[in-house]
Amino acid sequence: MVLLPLVDLDPRLAALRPLGDFFLLRTAGAPRSPLPSLADAYANRSSDVYKNSLIFRVRKVEAALRAPETRIAASVAQLGLASRLWSVALGCSVLYGRLPDLDPETLRWNPDAGAPDDLWLPEVRWRPGDAADVADAVLHGHLEPLSAALRDRHRIAPGLLRGNAASALAGAAGQLERWARAEGDGETAARTRDLTERILAHPLLAGAGTLTGTSFGRRSCCLYYRVPGGGVCGDCCFTRPPGPSPHAASG
């Protein structure tokens, strides 16, 4: 796996730059070596870590975190990719009123990159960008097949992955709304809140947590507390790390 040089954001997506790296979508230039599509990552059944980009990514996260269980790394890897996808989709929907086509067959990633996940889109093709379109692009296009691929290999509860998806959406929305308010743009902040609430009501996310202002409280745990030196996240269902039972936070 070859690390790619940073390249400029497509000028048509330049409004995303001030929001931070999670919102950036690289489109310029070409990779030095072929990158796997996310569709390949979701569908690949190979157990070879060097042929299966999703396994490679989970192992990379596992090593970086010194995670005691691979399923912890799988959860964190899913949360990281979900955060990137929601950030791009939500940011474009709010700021442009439309989405770049995030078809997993087209969207490429570098599983050997650091955080946040490195995404590259060969061409920007615009699509409608209301709440249903955002949910379709991210939930149906990516997070459902991603969750299925992870659950096929790791003992991860569906509720945990659903909570990760909702938490990642709320995190992206919080960053966007705080930026808008700092800019004195109440209209963008209100648009962000409305869009986020409608997406969180989607059947695949409903009940995963509660959004209060820019704060989100989830009803599950991502397992990060089990990483050496880790603790509970700001939106966790726990106020402190639970006991040593390996099953305490699996759902």
N, C-alpha and C positions, 0 to 999 in steps of 0.2 A: 504494500500500500504506500503510495507516494503523497507526501504533503504538497498541497498546491500553494502557489503564491497568491497573495491577496490581489484582487482585481477590483476595479471600480464598479460601483452599483450602476445599473442601467439608469440613465438620466430621467426616464419616465417614472422611476421609483424613488427619486431623490428625497422626497418628503419623509421617507422612512428613516433616513440617516440619523437625524437628531434623537430618535427614540432608542438607539443603542443597537448592539450587535445582534440581539435576538430577533430584531425586526428586519435585518438586512437580507436581501436575496441577491446573490451574485449572478450576473448574467453576461458580463463582458468577457472577452477572451475565450480561450478554450483550455481545458485541462491538459497537463503534460502527458498524462496517461489516462486511458478510459476509466470512467467512474461508473460504479453500479447504479442502476436506477433503484428507487425505493420499491418499485414493484418487484424487482429481482430479490431485494432483501426480504420482502414479505413472503414470497412464494418459494424461495430456495429451500430444498429439503436436505441438502448436503450437510453432513456432520463435520466436514473438513473446515477448520477455523479459517483457513486461507482461501477457501472458495465461497464460504457463506458470510456475507458482509455483516449480517445481523449478529451472528455468533461472534465474529471478530470484534464488533462494537461492544457487546456485553462483556467479553473477556477484557477488553481494554479498560472499561469502566471498573470492572472487578479489581484489576490490578491497581488502578489509580486510587481507589477507595480502600484497598486492602479489605474488601468485603469478606466476611466469614462464610457467606453463602452466595452462590451464583444468582439465585433468585432476587437477592437484594440489588445486585448490579443490574439485572434485567429490569427491575422496577425503576431504578434511577435512569437507566438508558431510555426507557419509554417516556418517562417524565421529561427528560431533556429534549427529545425529538418532538414530543407533543407541544412543548413550550415554543419551539422554533416555528412549527407549522401554524399554531394559533396566532403567534405574533405577526407573522407575515400576512396571514389571511385577515385578521382583525384590523391590523394597521391599514391595509389597502382598502378594505371595505369602508372604514370610517373616513379615511383621508381622501380616497379617490372615488368611492361609491361603486367600485367594481374590483374584481379579483384577477390576478394573473392566473392562467390555467396551471393548476398544481397537480395535474394528472401524474400519478405515481410512475407511470410508464416513461414519462418525460423528465420528471424531477430527479436530479442526480444528487448523490451525497458522497462525502469522503469519510468512511467509518474510522479512519485513522487520525482524524483531526481532533483537536482539543474541544473544549466547551466554549461557546455553544456549537451545536452541530453545524457542519459546513454544508450548505445547500447551494446547488448550482442549477440554474434553469437555462437551457440553450437558447430559448426564444420566449419573449413575453407576448402572450396572446391573451387579450382581456376577455373576461366573462362577467356576467351580472354578479353583484356583490351584496345581496340582502342576507338576512339571517339564515334563511333556508339554503342559500347558495354556499355560505361559509360552512354551515354544518355538513352539507353534502360533500364539499371539497375536503374537509379535514376529518370529520367523523367517519363517513362512509368510505371516502377515498383512501384514507391512511390509517386512522387509529383502530378501526375494526380489524383490518387485515394484520396490522402490527400486533395487536393484542392476541389474535388467534395464533400468530406465529410464535409469540413468546410463551403462550400457555401450552403450546404443543411440546415445548422443551423444558418448561420450568413450572414448578408447583406454585402458581400465583393465582390468587382468588380474583374472579371477575370484578368484584367490588373494589378491590385495591386499584386495578387498572382504570376502572371508571372514575374513581376518586382522583387518580393522577391526571386523567384527561380534563376533569372539571377544574382541578387546582391549577393546571397549566393555563387554561383559558382565563381564569380569574387573575392569575399573575400577570398575563399579557395585558388584560384590560386595566388592571390597576396601574401598570406602568404608563399606558397610553393616557388614562384619565388624569393621572398626576401631572404628566407633561403638559396636557392641554390646559389644566388649571393654572400651572405655573406660567404659561404663555398668555393667560387671561382669555382663553378661548372656551367659554362656557358651553357654546354650541357643540363643539367637538367632544367635550367631556360628557355632555348629555347624550349625544349620539352613541358614544362608547358604552355608556351604562345601559341604554335601551337595547342595543344589539346584544350585549353580553347576557342580559336577563332573558332575552328571547332564546338565545342558544342554550343557556343553562336549563331552560324548560323543555329542551328536546328529550324525547323518550330515552335516549341513550345516556343522558346526563342527569335527568330529573331525579332529585332525592340524594344526589352525591354530596351535597353540602348546602350551605346557606350564605348568600352574598348580603353583607350589611355595609353600606357605603362602599369603600374600596377594599374592605376586608372580607375574606372568605374563610369559612370554617367548614372543613370537610368531615365526613362521617367515617373515614377510613384512615389508614396510615400507610405511607409509602415504604416503610421499613428502614428509613435512613438512620433512625436512632440506634440501629444495630451495627452501624459502621463504627470502627474504633475512633473515639473522639467525637462522634456525632451526637446529636441531640434531637429533640422533637422540632419539627418545622413550625413556622408561624401559624399555619392553618391546620395543624394536625388535630385529630380528635382527642389526643392525649395532652395533658398539661405538663406531664413529665414522662420520661421513658418508663414503660411498663416493666414488669418483672422479667425474669430470664426465660420464660416459656417461649420456645421457638414458634409457637402457633398464636401468640397473643395478639399480633397485629396483622395477621395474614388476610383479613377481609376488609 
